[in-house]
Amino acid sequence: TNEEKNVINIYYTKRTDLSYTVNYLEADKTRDNRILHEPKTVTGKTYLEEVTEEAIEIEGFDKPEETSQTITIGVEENVITFYYTKRTDLSYTVNYLEKNSNKVLKGAKTVTNQEFEKEIIASSEVAEIDGYNFVETDKEKITIGTGNNIINVYYTKVTGLSYTINYLEKGTNEIIYPAKNQGSQTFDTEIKASEEVITIEGYNYDSVDKESIRIATNEEKNVINIYYTKRTDL
């Protein structure tokens, strides 16, 4: 008749066999939220326990704005997901070099604000360089990474150029001997005027308009004038 005695207490303890998973995904849905790092699974968690996880560093990606997430452990699936975006502060460099010698022909080109994993076609970086012909690039393409992204473009000197030597009377510029035209010349070859002086009957060598030239693609520049005066000792 004493109902206080008609009581049964059943005691429970919280489950401690629960777990949670942390996913590290790319925010880009066009890539189906690509997995960037192996998921992290933590076991042995207690029901209603509060857990906090921090976003990890992933090469080539910026951390989420919210670098920390907290959840309360339940009996269902417990998941924390961090979404990352690609870095866009990377760069690549293009070097313009003479093949074999690696002589720098043009100041290196550096392109900034590049996105991680962006593909750069090397042939798109070929530049015109006076006196040189493009030969090849050291690679077909690069994929932007977090290290040094380098494309080397190789050139060889233009051949088949020519130079002209004029033999003139000083003061009158009268042609006193047929001009010499020398073909099959390579760009930037040095031609010394002193080596082009010849003996001309009735004249004495006097001077040149320049001591030397370097073969250019503009053949108007590839000219040396050698001046003579008439002999006065006859």
Secondary structure in CASP SS format (residue, H / E / C, confidence):
PFRMAT SS
TARGET T0000
AUTHOR 0000-0000-0000
METHOD secondary structure of the structure
MODEL  1
T C 1.00
N C 1.00
E H 1.00
E H 1.00
K H 1.00
N C 1.00
V C 1.00
I C 1.00
N C 1.00
I C 1.00
Y C 1.00
Y C 1.00
T C 1.00
K C 1.00
R C 1.00
T C 1.00
D C 1.00
L E 1.00
S E 1.00
Y E 1.00
T E 1.00
V E 1.00
N E 1.00
Y E 1.00
L E 1.00
E E 1.00
A C 1.00
D C 1.00
K H 1.00
T H 1.00
R H 1.00
D C 1.00
N C 1.00
R C 1.00
I E 1.00
L E 1.00
H E 1.00
E E 1.00
P E 1.00
K E 1.00
T E 1.00
V E 1.00
T E 1.00
G E 1.00
K E 1.00
T C 1.00
Y C 1.00
L C 1.00
E C 1.00
E E 1.00
V E 1.00
T E 1.00
E E 1.00
E E 1.00
A C 1.00
I C 1.00
E C 1.00
I C 1.00
E C 1.00
G C 1.00
F E 1.00
D E 1.00
K C 1.00
P C 1.00
E C 1.00
E C 1.00
T C 1.00
S E 1.00
Q E 1.00
T E 1.00
I E 1.00
T E 1.00
I C 1.00
G C 1.00
V C 1.00
E C 1.00
E C 1.00
N C 1.00
V E 1.00
I E 1.00
T E 1.00
F E 1.00
Y E 1.00
Y E 1.00
T E 1.00
K E 1.00
R C 1.00
T C 1.00
D C 1.00
L E 1.00
S E 1.00
Y E 1.00
T E 1.00
V E 1.00
N E 1.00
Y E 1.00
L E 1.00
E E 1.00
K C 1.00
N C 1.00
S C 1.00
N C 1.00
K C 1.00
V E 1.00
L E 1.00
K E 1.00
G E 1.00
A E 1.00
K E 1.00
T E 1.00
V E 1.00
T E 1.00
N E 1.00
Q E 1.00
E C 1.00
F C 1.00
E C 1.00
K C 1.00
E E 1.00
I E 1.00
I E 1.00
A H 1.00
S H 1.00
S H 1.00
E H 1.00
V C 1.00
A C 1.00
E C 1.00
I C 1.00
D C 1.00
G C 1.00
Y E 1.00
N E 1.00
F E 1.00
V E 1.00
E E 1.00
T E 1.00
D C 1.00
K C 1.00
E C 1.00
K E 1.00
I E 1.00
T E 1.00
I C 1.00
G C 1.00
T C 1.00
G C 1.00
N C 1.00
N C 1.00
I E 1.00
I E 1.00
N E 1.00
V E 1.00
Y E 1.00
Y E 1.00
T E 1.00
K E 1.00
V C 1.00
T C 1.00
G C 1.00
L E 1.00
S E 1.00
Y E 1.00
T E 1.00
I E 1.00
N E 1.00
Y E 1.00
L E 1.00
E E 1.00
K C 1.00
G C 1.00
T C 1.00
N C 1.00
E C 1.00
I E 1.00
I E 1.00
Y E 1.00
P E 1.00
A E 1.00
K E 1.00
N E 1.00
Q E 1.00
G E 1.00
S E 1.00
Q E 1.00
T C 1.00
F C 1.00
D C 1.00
T C 1.00
E E 1.00
I E 1.00
K E 1.00
A H 1.00
S H 1.00
E H 1.00
E H 1.00
V C 1.00
I C 1.00
T C 1.00
I C 1.00
E C 1.00
G C 1.00
Y E 1.00
N E 1.00
Y E 1.00
D E 1.00
S E 1.00
V E 1.00
D C 1.00
K C 1.00
E C 1.00
S E 1.00
I E 1.00
R E 1.00
I C 1.00
A C 1.00
T C 1.00
N C 1.00
E H 1.00
E H 1.00
K H 1.00
N C 1.00
V E 1.00
I E 1.00
N E 1.00
I E 1.00
Y E 1.00
Y E 1.00
T E 1.00
K E 1.00
R C 1.00
T C 1.00
D C 1.00
L C 1.00
END
